[in-house]
Amino acid sequence: MHCTHLIAADTWYVGASDRRLAKFENLFPISRGVSYNSYLIVDEKTALLDTADSSVSAQYLENTAHALNGRGLDYLIINHMEPDHAATIAEVLLRWPQAQIVCNAKTVPMLKNYFPAAAEKIDAALLVKEGDVLSLGSHELTFVMAPMVHWPEVMLTFDKTTNVLFSADAFGTFGALNGNIFADEVDFARDWLDDARRYYANIVGKYGTQVQAVLKKAAGLPIQVIAPLHGPIWRENLGWFLGKYDLWSRWQPEDQGVVVLYGSMYGNTAGAASALAGLLADRGVKNIAVHDLSVTDTSEAVAECFRASTIVLAAPTYNGGLYLPMNALLEDLKALSLQNRTFALIENGSWAPMSGKLMAERVGELKNCTLLDTRVTLRGALTPAQDADLAALADAVAATVQG
């Protein structure tokens, strides 16, 4: 049973979705699954743009064969070598042995490492570089190098005839496609934006500088459709989503808002975090988000940090160090180069509170981040004597989002 969609003139979606996979990269929970997008252009010459993960190989190959409709495959264009998009390269070459690989020079050693049996085919690859043009007949493809978005070999392919940008992992999102493959066919802001942000922050977030370089290149192209390797295809309101990428890749907050992220062993730190959230609401702060780091996956907490302008961290001391879920979050924020945020701290420690000092040190490793001087220190439960301290912290936090 094939499942293909025409996305532009002579251009077919031939990808497939996996709704069984529990964790993307065996790290990030994906309760809604994920799509593996691939595209086929059928012209005087035929070109397949990327392949798919092995988990969907049967559906993917059936889709591709159906879209070819008895035609041979002339070119296999490899924009990205990550296995969730490259795993079925060998199967494609077995089914359509006449196909010539099209890639850039950085892709070649990766191809040989993953597919040593195809060395002869790889050696015969058509190597392209920035600005090169490949004619399929009426369709003319040009190539845009995008190193470290988010692997070094990544490139984008732009069809100058249909103005479709095949964007590799850029502009992708978690989530299986449910028949509607275009972003304008779903309520993207309501149902997809959180997953798009989480995808960007955790998969691409470290490489904001490189994303900015790609956005500058994209600005010089008359793009009408963005076709990523994961998630919905964009054909309307492209500027809205490009604007999100511009903010995220400059590590600028998407919202002037507060997220409270806490770890708590016995509920005392959780109580203080909740009390602070209530005081912030009393001060007129809206859309406050509160997350328990022992329940909320680190990838979701990271995405919240990319969204909000002010981040409150609350955690107990643990074995003289930092409570482990908080430690994991701060390690990730450093690895992903989070910048330009305001932080506030609540620490807890029954006899030797150290978590505040340790969280402050971690925040100090982040670029262009401000740490509020006001801090609350607990030695167990929040006491009535500390009401004034918590109120002072609420005043300071509220001021960061209210001017």
C-alpha positions, 0 to 999 in steps of 0.5 A: 500500500503506497502513500505518496503526495504531490508537493510541487510540480513533478515532486513527490513526498515518498517518506513514511512515519514511525509511531512505534519509536519511543525515543528519538536517537534513543534519547528524546521521548517522542510520544507522537512518533516521528516522520522520515521525509524523502522526496522524488522529482520525476522529470526527464531525469529522476532524482530521489532526495535522501532516503529513510530510517530502516524502521520504515524501509518497506513503506518507503521503498514501496512509496518510491517505486510507486512514484517512479511508476516504472521509471528508473532512478537516475540520481540519489541526492544525499543531503544528510548522512545521519542514519535516520535518513541514510539507512536505506541507501544500500537498498535503494542502490540495489533496487535501482543500480543505475542511480548515481549518488550526488553528494558533497566531498565531506559525505564520501568518507561517511558513505564508505564507513557506513556502506563499505560494500558500495565503495565502487558506487561511492567512488563514481559519485557526482560531487557538488559544491556550493552553487553547482547546478544539476539539470533534470530537464525542466527542473534545475537543482542548486546546492547550498552547503550547510556544515554543522546544521547539524553534521559537517556534511550537511547540504540543502538542495534548492529546486530553481524551477519550483522554488522548493528548498529541501532543507535536510534536518533544518526546519524539522520537528518531532511527530508522525505525519497523520495524512496532512503533510503540510503545516497549513493543514494543521494547527501548527502553533497549537499542536506542533510548535512545542515539538519543533522547538524541542527538536531545534533546541536539542538536536540543532541548538548548539549550532546557532551560528551555523543556522544563522549562516544558512538563514542568510543564504536562504534569504537570497533564494525565492523559496516558496516551499520548505521540505524538511526531513522531519515533520510538516512541509511549509508552503504558507506563512514561511516567514513565521517559522523562519522567524522562530528559527532566527530567534532560537539560533540567536539564543533570543527568548521566544517569550518574555516569560518565566519557567520554574524548573525544580528538583525535589526529593521529599516535596519541600523544594517543590513547595517553595517552587509552587509558592513562588509561582503563586506569588508571581501570578499575584504580581501579574505575571502570566503564562508561568510554566512550572516543571518537576525535573524528575518528571519532565524529560530534560529535553522538554526542560531544555526547550522551555529554556529556549522559549522563556526569558527568565528561568528559576532553578530550584534544587536541593543539595545531594551528596554534597553536590547538585541534585541529579536531574538539575545537574543533567539540565545544566550540563545540557544547557552548557552543551547547547550554548544557551545564552541571553537569559536571566536566572534566579535560584532557590537552594535547599540543604538541611545542614550544608546547602551547596546547590545554590553555589553549584547552580550559580557556577553553572549559570556563570558558564553560560554566555550573556546570562544574568543571575539575580542577586536575590536568592532563597535558601531553605534548610528543609521546609519553607518557613513563615520566617522566609515569606519575606525572602520569597516575596523579594525573589518574586518581586525580582523575577517579576521585574525581569518580564514586566520591565 
